[in-house]
């Protein structure tokens, strides 16, 4: 087993295998269906999951990645695994994700919560419930007939695009805004649904659109004029 101290986190390797009812230690190379699930989980590390090591320490995004938009060693390894469909057991057994973020991932992909991690009386979080309700109203990213299409944008992707577009517009109006200040803007928090995401995720999105002289700035956010509220 690749558990931490409790069931709040599990490794990507263990999750993918248990989702298919396969013991995690049965294979060195995952079966094709488990590999496909691992690939989906790895994609999730860029927008849904905040990965941790076996000690519960955040991994994946250093200063260069968060503030300068440069891919970290972890991000490069994730991209390589996704593109080449190579899944290293030892490495994937050392990458852990939280239960509440996996709940969101299941909701985004319209998957049932697996009983190996969630009890039958599990209460959905408001965010997960929102996405579940979106599926029942006709699907996320399109109509019911389109919802299974890999070309349809997931809500996280839509939110990211919305936040990036809003940030681009706002930086044209307020070029001195730091990334920290941009993250707190009501347009980002409300219109872009930024309030639904962790600070690290939102900062990573916005840093890709920040002006060159802003990307390296750190510190307390500046107070900026509010153009949406009086």
Backbone as a ProteinNet text record, in pm:
[ID]
protein_1_A
[PRIMARY]
XXXXXXXXXXXXXXXXXXXXXXXXXXXXXXXXXXXXXXXXXXXXXXXXXXXXXXXXXXXXXXXXXXXXXXXXXXXXXXXXXXXXXXXXXXXXXXXXXXXXXXXXXXXXXXXXXXXXXXXXXXXXXXXXXXXXXXXXXXXXXXXXXXXXXXXXXXXXXXXXXXXXXXXXXXXXXXXXXXXXXXXXXXXXXXXXXXXXXXXXXXXXXXXXXXXXXXXXXXXXXXXXXXXXXX
[TERTIARY]
84.5	0	88.5	38	114.5	43	-16.4	-87.9	8.7	-34.9	36.7	-8.3	-32	-72.5	-220.4	-298	-441.4	-489.7	-621.5	-678	-703.9	-647.7	-669	-594.8	-488.8	-411.4	-379	-374	-330.8	-241.6	-156.8	-69.8	-147.5	-98.3	-160.9	-161.3	-51.7	-42	-150.8	-165.8	-264.7	-406.7	-435.8	-571	-609.8	-521	-552.9	-578.4	-497.7	-516.8	-644.8	-669.5	-787.3	-915.7	-910	-1027.4	-1069.6	-974.3	-1002.7	-1005.2	-1003.9	-1011.9	-888.6	-772.7	-647.7	-555.6	-498	-403.6	-287.4	-250.8	-146.3	-10.7	18.4	149.9	152.5	45.6	36.8	121.8	145.8	218.2	329	433.1	534.1	493.4	434.7	381.5	229.9	157.6	12.1	-56.8	-169.1	-251.3	-296.4	-338.9	-370.6	-479.8	-584.2	-691.8	-644.7	-557.6	-500.3	-409	-333.3	-247.7	-326.9	-442.6	-527.2	-573.8	-607.6	-650.7	-534.6	-416.3	-297.7	-273.6	-292.4	-272.2	-370.5	-496	-595.7	-561.2	-513.7	-476.2	-355.8	-260.7	-143.8	-183.7	-277.6	-329.2	-390.1	-455.1	-518.3	-422	-292.2	-196.1	-171.8	-213.3	-193.1	-308	-424.7	-536.8	-621.6	-628.7	-715.2	-635.5	-533.8	-460.1	-340.7	-313.9	-190.4	-112.3	-16.3	49.8	142	160.3	245.2	336.2	445.5	530.9	481	552.5	506.4	506.1	574.3	574.7	469.2	388.5	285	333.4	450.8	506.5	469	428.5	391.5	509.5	480.7	584.4	534.1	627	586.4	607.9	597.4	600.7	693	810.6	905.6	881.8	973.8	960.5	959.3	1047.2	1053.6	922.9	857.7	731.8	618.4	605.9	492.3	502.6	623.4	636	682.7	756.1	809.2	744.5	658.5	589.2	674.3	790	875.8	838.1	831.7	795.2	899.8	854	943.8	986.1	1078.7	1122.6	1004.4	917.8	799.9	707.2	682	593.9	650.2	781.1	842.4	827.8	841	826.7	682.3	587.3	446.1	418.2	466.9	443.7	502.8	621.6	686.5	603.5	554.1	472.9	343.7	282.9	157.6	181.3	283.9	309.2	358.4	444	503.9	427.5	329.1	250.1	340.8	434.6	523.9	494	474.7	428.8	522.3	608.2	706.5	643.1	639.9	571.3	629	760.1	822.1	789.4	799.2	770.1	622.8	532.6	389	341.6	418	387.6	433.3	508.9	559.7	485.6	386.6	307.1	167.6	132.5	6	-87.7	-218.4	-318.6	-419.5	-488.1	-583	-719.5	-788.9	-920.6	-1020.3	-1019.4	-1118.3	-1095.5	-968.5	-941.7	-977.3	-959.3	-1000.8	-1152.5	-1223.7	-1369.9	-1409.8	-1340.3	-1366.7	-1335.3	-1224.8	-1185.3	-1292.3	-1345.4	-1451.3	-1574.8	-1608.2	-1724.3	-1702.6	-1581.8	-1550.4	-1558.7	-1524.6	-1525.1	-1652.5	-1748.4	-1875.8	-1854.8	-1762.7	-1734.3	-1794.5	-1841.1	-1889.1	-1772.4	-1799.5	-1694.6	-1664.7	-1540	-1507.4	-1522.3	-1576.1	-1603.6	-1478.3	-1363.1	-1241.1	-1193.1	-1246.5	-1202.2	-1317.2	-1439.6	-1554.3	-1663.6	-1719.1	-1826.8	-1957	-2054.3	-2182.9	-2259.1	-2230.2	-2300.9	-2214.2	-2116.4	-2028.6	-2108.5	-2083.6	-2153.4	-2067.5	-2119.5	-2044.5	-2016.4	-1897.3	-1865.9	-1948.8	-1970.4	-2048.9	-1994.9	-1861.6	-1804.3	-1830.2	-1811.5	-1837.5	-1985.1	-2071.9	-2215	-2253.1	-2188.4	-2214.4	-2184.6	-2071.3	-2034.3	-2123.8	-2162.7	-2256.7	-2389.4	-2436.1	-2562	-2551	-2432.4	-2411.5	-2425.3	-2374.5	-2389.2	-2536.6	-2610.1	-2750.4	-2835.1	-2788.8	-2863.3	-2830.9	-2740.5	-2710.9	-2565.5	-2481.7	-2340.8	-2254.5	-2128.5	-2029.2	-1952	-1943.3	-1867.3	-1943.6	-2075.3	-2152.8	-2283	-2350.8	-2476.9	-2450.6	-2556.3	-2538.6	-2467.3	-2497.4	-2434	-2287.8	-2248.8	-2111.3	-2025.8	-2088.1	-2014.4	-1902.6	-1910.3	-1804.7	-1689	-1703	-1600.3	-1475.9	-1358.9	-1236	-1205.9	-1277.3	-1255.2	-1331	-1426.7	-1504.1	-1418.7	-1427.7	-1351.5	-1411.7	-1325.5	-1371.4	-1390	-1471.3	-1493.5	-1364.9	-1267.5	-1141.5	-1073.3	-1076.6	-1016.5	-1089.7	-1223.5	-1302.9	-1271.1	-1259.6	-1228.2	-1088.9	-995.5	-859.5	-858.1	-924.7	-928.5	-996	-1102.5	-1173.9	-1084.8	-1016	-926.8	-812.7	-756.1	-645.8	-691.4	-811.3	-863.4	-891.7	-949.8	-977.3	-848.4	-748.8	-620.7	-552.9	-558.9	-498.9	-562.8	-696.2	-766.6	-732.8	-731.3	-705.6	-563.2	-466.7	-328.4	-308	-390.3	-383	-430.4	-530.5	-583.6	-500.1	-445.5	-368.8	-235.7	-142	-16.9	73	50.5	137.9	87.1	-28.1	-82.2	11.6	40.7	118	26.7	86.4	6.4	-80.3	-23.9	-100.3	-222.5	-206.1	-318.8	-421	-373.5	-464.3	-549	-488.7	-561.3	-679.7	-670.1	-775.5	-881.7	-863	-960.9	-1096.2	-1205.7	-1338.6	-1370.4	-1314.4	-1338.7	-1282.1	-1161.6	-1097.2	-1169.6	-1201.1	-1262.6	-1404.5	-1481.8	-1623.3	-1649.2	-1614.1	-1640	-1558	-1435.1	-1348.1	-1354.6	-1437.4	-1448.4	-1317.6	-1230.9	-1103.1	-1116.7	-1228.5	-1250.4	-1260.6	-1282.4	-1296.1	-1162	-1052.5	-924	-823.5	-727.4	-622.2	-530.4	-466.3	-382	-273.5	-211.9	-103.7	-152.2	-270.9	-326.6	-358.3	-424	-462.8	-339.2	-239.5	-116.9	-48.8	-49.4	13.7	-58	-191.4	-267.1	-233.2	-238.4	-223.3	-80.1	17.5	156.9	188.6	115.6	140.9	99.5	13.6	-35.8	19.3	99.1	151.1	254.6	259.1	362.9	501.4	602.9	738	791.4	763.4	817.1	738.5	627.9	545.6	573.6	613.4	626.8	719.3	826	921.1	893.8	788.3	758.6	690.5	730.7	668.2	640.2	560.4	532.2	384.9	354.2	214.8	144.2	19.5	-54.5	-85.7	-77.9	-112.6	-263.1	-309.4	-451.2	-478.6	-572.8	-601.8	-746.7	-778.3	-916	-1004.6	-1126.1	-1224.1	-1314.6	-1309.8	-1386.2	-1522.7	-1553.4	-1683.4	-1779.5	-1727.4	-1814.7	-1788.6	-1889.1	-1878.4	-1903.3
-119.6	0	125.2	233.6	357.2	468.9	435.9	535.4	624.4	745.3	828.9	785.1	880	845.2	811.1	850.5	820.6	813.9	812.3	798.7	933	1042.9	1173	1185.5	1106.6	1109.7	967.6	949.9	824.8	857.8	764.4	787.7	769.1	833.3	819	673	604.2	463.6	380	398.4	319.5	352.8	480.5	522.2	460.1	472.2	421.8	271.9	197.5	52.8	15.6	80.6	45.2	86.3	185.9	223.6	111.6	26.9	-84.9	-218	-211.8	-333.7	-420.4	-357.8	-432	-396.3	-493.3	-463.6	-378.8	-273.6	-182.7	-249	-355.1	-418.8	-536.2	-553.6	-670.4	-656.2	-534	-513	-409.7	-423.1	-318.5	-222	-277.8	-197.1	-210.2	-98.7	-106	-158.2	-229.9	-267.2	-141.6	-156.7	-40.4	47.5	-13.7	68.2	144.6	82.8	153.4	265.5	239.2	342.1	462.8	437.2	548.7	632.3	565.7	638.7	716.3	656.6	728	853.9	842.4	958.1	1069.4	1033.7	1133.5	1198.3	1119.4	1173.2	1266.6	1230.6	1316.2	1449.3	1445.1	1569.5	1655.8	1591.2	1663.8	1737.2	1698.8	1768.8	1911.9	1945.7	2081.4	2174.9	2119.4	2210.1	2176.9	2050.1	2012.4	1976.1	1893.8	1840.8	1928	1935.8	1990.7	1872.8	1819.4	1695.8	1711.4	1600	1595.2	1473.8	1479.4	1362.1	1274.6	1164	1068.4	1125.4	1237.5	1301.5	1409.6	1427.8	1529.2	1667.8	1676.9	1806.6	1837.4	1961.2	1997.3	1976.6	1929.4	1911	1966.8	1984	2013	2153.4	2255.1	2391.1	2478.4	2506.6	2592.3	2737.5	2824	2968.1	2998.6	2933.1	2959.1	2923.2	2817.6	2773.6	2867.4	2898.7	2978.2	3123.5	3183.3	3326.3	3361.7	3273.2	3305.1	3224.8	3129.4	3052	2946.1	2914	2812	2675.1	2572.2	2439.6	2385.8	2327.7	2268.4	2129.6	2070.1	1934.6	1838.3	1858.4	1773.9	1789.5	1912.4	1936.6	1875.6	1884	1823.5	1671.3	1613.8	1468.5	1426.4	1505.3	1477.1	1483.6	1588.3	1604.2	1487.6	1442.5	1329.9	1202.1	1178.9	1059.3	1062.8	1181.4	1195.1	1173.1	1238.3	1231.5	1094.7	1033.9	905.1	786	815	709.5	608.1	662.1	578.9	605.4	500	515.3	440.7	516.4	460.9	434.8	309.3	269.7	340.2	339.2	399.5	547.9	618.5	762.3	788	718.5	741.2	696.6	608.5	571	677.5	775.9	882.1	1013.8	1013.8	1134.6	1113.5	1194.5	1178	1294.9	1265.9	1371.2	1357.6	1467.9	1470.9	1417.3	1365.6	1307.2	1411.1	1531.7	1631.5	1677.7	1681.3	1719.3	1605.5	1482.9	1369.9	1368	1409	1419.5	1517.1	1631.1	1730	1671	1599.9	1538.8	1440.6	1360.1	1265.2	1339.5	1450.4	1528	1588.7	1639.4	1699.2	1597.3	1472.2	1367.6	1283.8	1326.9	1255.4	1108.4	1084.7	950.3	931	813.2	788.4	788	824.1	819.7	673.3	629.5	488.5	451.8	333	293.9	258	245.2	216.9	340.1	458.6	582.1	663.3	637.6	716.2	624.3	660.1	580.1	607.3	520.7	533.3	658.1	709.3	829	954.5	951.2	1066.6	1188.6	1303.2	1427.3	1506.7	1531.5	1605.1	1748.3	1797.2	1937	2024.1	2152.2	2240.1	2246.6	2249.3	2258.8	2131.3	2015.7	1889	1877.2	1921.5	1914.4	2002.8	2118.5	2208.9	2140.1	2071.8	2004.6	1884.2	1812.2	1700.9	1752.2	1863.4	1921.4	1968.5	2018.9	2064.5	1949.7	1832.9	1715.9	1678.9	1681.6	1640.8	1738.6	1865.2	1964.9	1959.5	1871.8	1861.1	1844.4	1834.6	1807.4	1929.2	1903.4	2008.5	2022.2	2145.2	2169.4	2135.3	2118	2089.4	2022.5	1972.2	1903.6	1762.4	1689.7	1552.7	1467.1	1490.1	1408.1	1443.3	1563	1607.1	1584.3	1555.2	1560	1457.5	1349.3	1249.2	1280.9	1384.2	1417.5	1471.8	1420.2	1472.3	1613.7	1663.2	1798.9	1901.6	1858.6	1951.1	2000.6	2130.4	2186.8	2144.3	2107.3	2080.5	2213.4	2219	2344.8	2411.8	2332.7	2391.5	2462.8	2402.5	2465.7	2593.3	2588.8	2708.6	2819.7	2784.4	2884.4	2942.6	2856	2904.7	3003	2967.9	3057.2	3189.2	3180.9	3301.5	3390.2	3330.3	3406.7	3470.1	3395.2	3448.2	3564.2	3553.1	3661.7	3786.1	3766.1	3878.8	3945.3	3865.1	3919.6	3999.4	3948.3	4019.5	4156.5	4161.3	4289.7	4384.6	4330.8	4414.9	4468.3	4388.5	4436.9	4547.1	4550.4	4661.4	4790.6	4778.2	4895.6	4933.4	4831.6	4854.9	4779.9	4830.3	4756.8	4735.9	4810	4795.4	4691.7	4630.7	4530.7	4410.2	4369.9	4248.1	4127.5	4010.4	3889.3	3867	3893.6	3876.6	3966.9	4091.7	4184.2	4140.8	4091.3	4044.8	3928.8	3841.5	3725.8	3767.6	3884.6	3930.9	4015.7	4046.5	4127.3	4057	4131	4068.9	4005.9	4063	4003.4	3862.1	3845.1	3713.7	3619.8	3670	3586.5	3544.8	3634.6	3606.9	3564.9	3654.5	3622.8	3503.4	3494.4	3386.1	3262.9	3270	3159.1	3131.1	3231.3	3213	3173.5	3211.2	3179.4	3029	2950.8	2805.8	2733.8	2806.2	2739.1	2781.6	2693.3	2721.9	2830.4	2901.5	3014.9	2974.7	2858.9	2815.1	2793.6	2736.2	2711.7	2842.5	2933	3060.8	3142.5	3143.3	3217.8	3163.4	3032	2971.2	3012.3	3016.7	3058.8	3201.9	3291.2	3433.8	3470.3	3397.9	3432.1	3418.7	3331.7	3313.4	3435.4	3520.3	3638.5	3768.3	3759.2	3879.8	3949.3	4083.9	4156.1	4114	4119.2	4074	4138.3	4267.8	4335.1	4302.7	4230.9	4193.5	4050.4	3964.3	3821.3	3792.5	3868.3	3839.7	3910.7	3992.1	4069.2	3983.7	4003.6	3933.8	4035.3	3994.6	4084.4	4106.9	4206.9	4235.9	4292.9	4253.7	4308	4455.3	4527.9	4669.7	4687.1	4794.5	4825.2	4887.7	4830.3	4878	4922.9	5013.4	5058.5	4946	4943.9	4839.3	4891.5	4828.7	4880.3	4812.8	4722.5	4653.6	4691.2	4749.7	4784.3	4930.2	4995.2	5133.5	5137.3
0	0	0	-59.1	-66.7	6.2	119.7	197.5	274.2	306.2	400.7	539.9	628.9	764.2	773.1	672.9	672.9	528.9	512.9	378.3	311	364.3	302.2	170.2	153.3	29.5	-16.1	-147.7	-207.8	-327.7	-365.8	-480.6	-610.7	-715.8	-847	-891.6	-865.2	-903.7	-836.4	-705.6	-632.4	-676.6	-692.7	-732.2	-865.9	-964.8	-1099.2	-1097	-1022.1	-1016.1	-942.5	-830.9	-752.1	-822	-907.6	-985.7	-1080.7	-1116.4	-1206.4	-1132	-998.8	-919.3	-926.1	-952.5	-964.7	-847.9	-779.2	-670	-721.4	-650.7	-699	-721.1	-647.8	-657.7	-755.9	-831.1	-918.8	-1043.6	-1089.5	-1215.5	-1197.1	-1275.7	-1288	-1398.5	-1504.7	-1614.7	-1611.9	-1605.4	-1591.5	-1716.1	-1701.7	-1817.2	-1890.3	-2014	-2097	-2037.1	-1978.1	-1922	-1798.5	-1719	-1603.7	-1652.1	-1759.3	-1816.5	-1863.9	-1925.4	-1969.6	-1851.1	-1740.4	-1620.6	-1561.1	-1558	-1509.1	-1591.7	-1721	-1809.4	-1775.5	-1752.1	-1714.6	-1581.1	-1485.9	-1355.5	-1367.6	-1452.4	-1472.6	-1535.2	-1629.7	-1687.3	-1577.1	-1480.8	-1371.3	-1280.4	-1281.3	-1195.1	-1241.3	-1364.2	-1414.6	-1383.1	-1343.4	-1319.8	-1197.3	-1157.8	-1045.7	-920.4	-939.2	-824.9	-787.5	-657.5	-605.4	-548	-622.7	-581.4	-461.2	-389	-269.9	-277.4	-199.9	-188.6	-73.7	-45.8	55.3	196.6	216.7	347.5	361.4	257.1	261.2	224.2	160.4	120.2	-24.2	-53.2	-191.2	-286.2	-403.9	-505.9	-638.4	-727.9	-864.5	-913.8	-826.6	-877.5	-794.2	-849.7	-782.2	-817.2	-772.2	-796.6	-945.6	-1020.5	-1165.8	-1233.4	-1184.9	-1245.2	-1208.8	-1079.4	-1031.8	-1074.1	-1062	-1086.1	-1227.4	-1292.1	-1423.8	-1535.3	-1499.7	-1600.5	-1668	-1610.8	-1669.7	-1613.7	-1697.4	-1647	-1550.1	-1441.2	-1342.3	-1387.8	-1315	-1345.9	-1338.7	-1237.7	-1222.5	-1342.5	-1383.8	-1498.4	-1626	-1643.5	-1762.8	-1759.8	-1640.9	-1630.7	-1655.5	-1605.9	-1632	-1781.5	-1845.6	-1989.5	-2068.1	-2029.4	-2096.8	-2081.3	-1958.6	-1934.1	-2015	-2024.4	-2099.5	-2248.3	-2301.8	-2445.9	-2490.1	-2407.8	-2446.4	-2389.2	-2302.7	-2238.2	-2167.3	-2093.3	-2012.7	-1865.4	-1788.8	-1650.5	-1555.5	-1490.8	-1399.5	-1263	-1223.3	-1100.1	-977.6	-965.5	-847.1	-835.9	-947.1	-944.8	-914.1	-981.8	-962.8	-825.3	-761	-623.1	-524.1	-573.9	-486.5	-506.2	-596	-622.6	-564.7	-464.9	-393.7	-421	-418.4	-429.9	-317.1	-289.6	-178.9	-219.7	-122.4	-145.9	-196.9	-138.2	-180	-323.7	-368.8	-506.8	-602.7	-558.8	-642.1	-656.9	-553.4	-561.4	-672.1	-678.9	-783.3	-921.2	-931	-1057.5	-1105.4	-1014.9	-1052	-1102.2	-1035.8	-1077.7	-1215.7	-1241.7	-1370.9	-1484	-1454.5	-1556	-1551.9	-1469.9	-1456.4	-1419.6	-1328.8	-1280.4	-1141.4	-1109	-972.4	-874.5	-751.4	-650.2	-617.2	-627.5	-603	-455.8	-430.8	-292	-214.1	-280.9	-204.1	-127.4	-161.6	-96.9	-37.5	-82.9	-37.7	14.6	128.4	186.2	112.6	130.5	61.1	104.7	224	272.7	260.6	171.3	150.9	104.8	166.1	132.4	34	-85.7	-186.5	-142.2	-178.4	-152.9	-246.8	-213.6	-300.9	-443.5	-458.4	-592.4	-671.9	-607.7	-676.3	-712	-622.9	-649	-767.3	-777.6	-890.2	-1022.3	-1029.7	-1153.9	-1180.8	-1076.1	-1094.2	-1150	-1094.7	-1141.3	-1286	-1322.9	-1460.8	-1559	-1522.1	-1607.8	-1623.6	-1514.7	-1520.6	-1600.3	-1611.5	-1688.1	-1837	-1876.9	-2019.7	-2051.7	-1949.8	-1975.1	-1958.1	-1926.3	-1909.9	-2039.4	-2087.7	-2209.6	-2336.2	-2327.3	-2447.4	-2413.5	-2515	-2493.8	-2445	-2410.6	-2363.6	-2467.3	-2594.6	-2697.6	-2716	-2669	-2686.4	-2563	-2449.2	-2322.9	-2313.9	-2389.4	-2382.4	-2476.1	-2557	-2653.5	-2586	-2620.7	-2561.5	-2606.2	-2710.2	-2757.4	-2675.2	-2593.9	-2512.9	-2396.5	-2370.3	-2259.9	-2126.5	-2033.2	-1897.8	-1827.1	-1720.3	-1649.7	-1603.3	-1559.9	-1516.4	-1632.2	-1750	-1866.7	-1904.5	-1896	-1925.8	-1826.5	-1698.1	-1596.2	-1618.5	-1654.4	-1679.2	-1795.4	-1905	-2020.4	-1984.8	-1905.2	-1865	-1777.5	-1682.1	-1594.2	-1672.5	-1766.4	-1846.1	-1933.5	-1991	-2075.1	-1992	-1873.6	-1785.3	-1739.8	-1705.9	-1660.5	-1771.3	-1894.1	-2007.1	-2024	-2013.9	-2026.4	-1912	-1791.3	-1674.2	-1672	-1716.9	-1717.8	-1820.5	-1923.7	-2018.9	-1952.9	-1863.9	-1794.2	-1673.2	-1604.6	-1482	-1491.4	-1569.9	-1597.7	-1477.2	-1367.2	-1250.5	-1150.5	-1177.2	-1085	-1072.9	-951.3	-931	-954.2	-965.6	-982.2	-859	-740.6	-616.7	-615.4	-663.4	-668.1	-771.4	-885.1	-989.5	-939.8	-860.4	-807.4	-721.7	-658.4	-567.1	-635.6	-761.3	-833	-835.8	-817.2	-820.9	-955.6	-1063.1	-1194.8	-1200.6	-1147.3	-1146.8	-1051.2	-932.9	-829.6	-865.9	-925.6	-951.7	-1096	-1190.3	-1331.2	-1378.5	-1331.3	-1373.6	-1285.2	-1178.9	-1082.6	-1010.7	-1001.4	-933.6	-788.3	-726.6	-585.7	-562	-666.3	-652.2	-646	-675.6	-692.3	-586.1	-564.2	-468.5	-523.3	-431.5	-470	-569.1	-546.1	-633.9	-776.3	-790.9	-923.9	-994.3	-924	-983.7	-1020.8	-935.5	-964.9	-1090.1	-1105.9	-1222.2	-1350.9	-1345.6	-1463.7	-1502.7	-1405.1	-1433.3	-1471.9	-1416.7	-1446.1	-1594.1	-1663.4	-1806.5	-1887.5	-1831.4	-1902.3	-1844.9	-1740.2	-1676.1	-1764	-1761.2	-1836	-1786.9	-1872.7	-1834.6	-1707.9	-1687.6	-1569.3	-1442.4	-1456.4	-1340.6	-1296.7	-1387.6	-1357.9	-1240.6	-1226.2	-1119.8	-989.8	-985.9	-865.5	-761.1	-635.2	-524.8	-414.6	-318.9	-207.2	-188.6	-105	-71.8	-193.9	-217.1	-331.7	-314.6	-424.4	-419.6	-425.2	-361	-368.2	-503.2	-575.2	-710.2	-719.3	-810.4	-826.2	-872	-822.6	-856	-966.7	-1081.8	-1196.2	-1207.8	-1115.9	-1126.5	-1015.7	-907.4	-796.1	-756.4	-709.9	-663.5	-513.1
[MASK]
++++++++++++++++++++++++++++++++++++++++++++++++++++++++++++++++++++++++++++++++++++++++++++++++++++++++++++++++++++++++++++++++++++++++++++++++++++++++++++++++++++++++++++++++++++++++++++++++++++++++++++++++++++++++++++++++++++++

